[in-house]
Amino acid sequence: MDRKTLIRDYKETQRPMGVYRVKNLVNGKSLVGTSVDLPSILNRMRMQLRAGTHSNRELQKDLKELGADAFEVEVLDTLAPSDRPDYDPKDDLRALEALWLAELSPYGDRGYNTPPKAG
C-alpha cells in the first residue's frame, strides 16, 4: 500500500471512544475523563506528563514526586460507534463519564477531578 492509502484508511477507521482513568497507585487518587479517540488522548496524556506540561497541576506534581511507575492509565469503558452518519457521541460520553464519576468520586483526597458545581 502507498502512503496516501494508509493515511486515508487511518482517517476512515473508527477510533475507540470512551472513559479513561489515570490512577495514582500510591495514594489511590484518580483522574477520570472521556475522549472520542482513546488511543490519542492516552498517548497525549503520557507525553504531557513526561514533559511536565499536563494541565492538571496536582497530577503533574504527584507524577514528578512519585515517578511514572506510580501511575497506571486504563480504559474504564468504551462506547460503541454508531452507524448513523449524523451521530454525535458527546452526550453519550458525558453520561458514561457521569456514571464513572459517581462511582469513583475522584475529587479532593480521592482524585484529581474538579468537583461538580452544586445547584
Secondary structure as the mmCIF struct_conf table of DSSP 4:
data_model
#
loop_
_struct_conf.conf_type_id
_struct_conf.id
_struct_conf.beg_label_comp_id
_struct_conf.beg_label_asym_id
_struct_conf.beg_label_seq_id
_struct_conf.end_label_comp_id
_struct_conf.end_label_asym_id
_struct_conf.end_label_seq_id
HELX_RH_AL_P HELX_RH_AL_P1 ARG A 3 GLU A 12
BEND BEND1 THR A 13 THR A 13
HELX_LH_PP_P HELX_LH_PP_P1 GLN A 14 PRO A 16
STRN STRN1 MET A 17 ASN A 24
TURN_TY1_P TURN_TY1_P1 LEU A 25 ASN A 27
STRN STRN2 SER A 30 SER A 35
BEND BEND2 VAL A 36 ASP A 37
HELX_RH_AL_P HELX_RH_AL_P2 LEU A 38 ALA A 51
TURN_TY1_P TURN_TY1_P2 GLY A 52 GLY A 52
BEND BEND3 SER A 55 SER A 55
HELX_RH_AL_P HELX_RH_AL_P3 ARG A 57 LEU A 66
HELX_RH_3T_P HELX_RH_3T_P1 ALA A 68 ALA A 70
STRN STRN3 PHE A 71 LEU A 79
HELX_LH_PP_P HELX_LH_PP_P2 ALA A 80 SER A 82
BEND BEND4 ASP A 83 ASP A 83
TURN_TY1_P TURN_TY1_P3 PRO A 85 ASP A 86
TURN_TY1_P TURN_TY1_P4 PRO A 89 PRO A 89
HELX_RH_AL_P HELX_RH_AL_P4 LYS A 90 LEU A 104
STRN STRN4 TYR A 107 TYR A 107
HELX_RH_3T_P HELX_RH_3T_P2 GLY A 108 ARG A 110
STRN STRN5 GLY A 111 GLY A 111
BEND BEND5 TYR A 112 TYR A 112
STRN STRN6 ASN A 113 ASN A 113
HELX_LH_PP_P HELX_LH_PP_P3 THR A 114 ALA A 118
#
